[in-house]
Amino acid sequence: MLKDFELTNYDYYSKRRDMELISQIVDSMKKILEEDKKEEQPLFLKISDNLILNIARKIVQEKKRTFLIGITGESASGKTVFVDNTIKACVKDKKQGIYTVIRCDDYYKDTSKELIEAGSYEALFKTGFSFDTPDAIDLDLMKSHLVALKEGLTIKSPRYNFVTCESDPDGDEKIPAKVILTEGLYVLNEGVRDIMDVKVYVFTPLEVIKERWYRRAAERGKTGAAADMQFADVNKTAQQYIRPAYQISDAVINGLVSQEYIQDITDRIFKALRDIEY
């Protein structure tokens, strides 16, 4: 009887302590978000009501669980740069097991044969081919790799060449980690987003996207009419496949923020967490 009482007593105070810590984390994060709102270019444009609470619960109660964050946005919105800058800001060393990044771009299907047969990108686009629909990417393979990583398994992601359109299945080895970041056009599409713990949308004004996109297209061998044709398709397919993710995302991030500001706000977040003894 005494044994049962002691166990119940411990559980009660343990859960109570958890709730106190969760409450402190939520209050600290809300203060940082309020400060962020006052910036000319805030990092957070929208946050769902329960996101901060859910993250605080995971920090306190699910320390050993893998955390999968899906980050999407339009082509050239700054998804990759945001992920890379966030990693630089959050991770001071390259110790394995802290984070793993899975990029949707690596999972483009091999269309090198189609490009060779068409003779040029312009001719390929005239056939109605599109690089900017979910069908162009092996989302099933990507999802299976994400699930495997969450289950503690090592995977090998493919590697895609944007100039030749070749996909190398013997790409890069990715190991399980505490945080898995996956970014790309369709990581929050139906059929994939259900496995995400946090869904993030990167918003960038269209005129900025257009300037970035054309610069990157030239680096990938697309100029002139070929670039114009693909960008028209990019804008059309974004309306159907990507922009709806804005509505279902847990957080909307500003694609115009600098690396320095990301560093500043992440430092504030980590300091707030260190100040809370848990």
N, C-alpha and C positions, 0 to 999 in steps of 0.2 A: 504493500500500500504506500509506504514512504517512497519507494523507488518510483512508482507511478506519479506521485505528487511532484517529486523533484524534476522529472522529465517534463511534465506539463508546465511547471514554473519556468524552466529554462527556455522552453519553446516560446512561452508568452513574452518573456523579456527579449529574447532573440528577435522575434518578429517586430516587437515594439521598437527596438534599436534600428532595425532595417528601415522601418517607416520614418523614423527621425532623420536618418541619413538621406533617404530618398527625398524627403521634404527639403533638407538643406541644399541638396544638389539642384533641385528644381528652382528654388529661390535664387540661387547663385546664377544659374543659367538665364533666368528671366531678367535679372539685372543687366547681364552682358548684352542680351538681345535688345533691351530698352536703350542702352548706350549705342548699339549698332544702328538703331533706327534713326538716330540723330545725325548720322554721317551723310555727306553729300552722295557718296556711293556706298550704301550699306551692303553687307555681304548677304544677309538674309532678306529676301523680298516677301516670303510667306513661310509660315510654319504651322502645321496642324496642331490643334489643341492638345492632343495626347502624346505628341512625339517626345517632348522633353521628359514627361513622366515615364514613358516606356524605356527611354535610354537610361534614365536614372535607375530604374528597376533592374535593368540588365547589368549595369555597373556594380550594383550592390548585391544582387541575388543570383546572377548568372555569370560569375567571373570566368568560368572555364568554357563557356559556350562560344562557338564561332559566330561572328557578327558579319552578316552579308549586306553590303550597301550597294544599291544600284543607282547609277548616275547617268541620266540621259539629257538630251537637248538636240536642237537642230544641228545639221552639218555645219562645222566651223563656229559653233556657239562658244567653244572654249572648254568642252568637257575634259579632254585630255590634259590641257594646261592646268585646269582646276585640280584634277586628281594629282598631277605631278607636284603642283605647288603645295597642296595640302599634305602630301607625304613629306616633302621637305620641311614643312613647318612642324609637323607632328612627330616625326621620327628622326631623332638626332643621330642614330647609328644605323648600320645596315644589318643588324642582328636578325637572323632567320627566325621565322615563327611569329613575327609581329604583324606583317601584312603581306598579302599577295594581290596582284592586280591581274584581272582578266579583261582584255579589251575586245569588244565586239568586232572591231576592224580585222582582227586576226582570223575571224571565222567566215570571211567572204569565201564563197564557192569559187573554185578554179574555173575561170572563163578565158584562159589563155588561148585555147583552140578557137573559140568564137571570135576573139580579137584578130587572130592571124587570118582566119577565113574572111573576115570583113575587110581587112586591109588597113583600117584606121579606126580611131574612136568615133569620128564623125559618121563613118559608114555603119559602124556597129549601132550607134544610137538611132540611125535612120531605119533600122530593122525593127525598132520598138523596144530594144533591150534597155533595161534600167538597172543601175547599181543602187538605186535608192528606194527599194521596196524590201520588205522582210524576206521575200523569196530569194534575194541575192545572197543571203547569209544563212549559214547552217546553225540556226538557233537551237535546234534539238541537241546538236553536239555541244554547243556552248552551255546549255542548261544542264546537260548530264555531267559536264566537267565541274560546274559550280556545285551541284549536289554532291559529287564525289569529294570535293575539297571540304565542304561542310561536314562530311562524314569522316574526315581525317585521312583521305587518300591523296596520293600524289598523281598529278595528271601531266600530259604533254599537250600543250596548246599548239595549233598549227601556226604557220607564219605566212603572211600574205604580202605579195609584191604588187604595189599599186600601179607600177609602170607596165609590167608584163601581164598582170592579172593571174599570176601563178600562185597556187596555194601549196605550201610545203607542209605535209602532215607531220614531218619530223621536226617540229618547231622548238619551243622552249618548255623546259620542265618547270612546273609550278607546284609548290609544296603547300600543305595545309598551314593556316595561320590564324591568329586570333581575329584579325580583321581581313575580310576579303572585299576588295573594291572591284566592281565591274562597271565599265563605262562604255557607252556606245549608243547608236541611234535607236536600237530596239530592245534594250535591256529591261524596259518597263512595259513592253507589249504584253498583251494577253497571252497566257501560256508560259511566260517567263517570270513576270512580276510577282507571282504568288509565292516564290521562294525567298523574296527579299525581306530583310528585317527593316530596312529603311529605304525609302524611294525618294530620290533627289532629282529635280529638274533644273538645268542650267538655262537661264533666260538671258538672251542677248538681242538687242534691236536688230531688225532685218538689214539696215544699211551697213552695220558693222559686220554682220555675218557675210554679206555679199562681198565686201572688200577682202575679208579674210579668205573666203572660199576661192575667189579667183586667183589670189596669190598662191594658195596651196595647189590649186588645179594646175597651174603652170609648172610647179615643181614635179607634178606627176605626169607631165607630158600632154596635158589637155589645154589647148589655147584656141582662140578664134571661135569659129562656128561650133566646134565640138564642145568647148567650154560653155558657150551660150545655151546650147541644147541641153546639156546636163544640168546647168543651174536652173533652167526653167522646170525641169523634171524634179529637181531637189525641192524647189518651192512648192510644187503641186503635191508631191508625196508627203512632205512635212505636214501639210494640212490634214491629211488622212491618217498618217501613221504615227506622227511624233507629237504634234501639239496637244492632242488629247491627254497625253501623260501629265501635262501641267495640272489638270484638274484632280488627278488621283495621287499626285506626289505628296509626300510628307513635308517636304521643304522645297522652296524655290530659291535658287542661288543666283546672285548677280554675276553674269559672265564678264563684267567690265572691271571687277575688283583687281587690285594689284597683288602681286606675291607678297609685298611688304605688309599689306593690310591683313592678308590671310595669316601671315606670321604673327602679327600683333594680336589678332582676336583669338588665335589658337593658344598663344602664350597666356592670355587672360583666362581662358577656359581651364587650362592645366593648372594654373596658379590657384584658381578657385577650388579645383578638385583636391589639390595638395593641402589646402587650408582646412579641408573637411577630413577629419580622422575617421577612416573606415577600413 
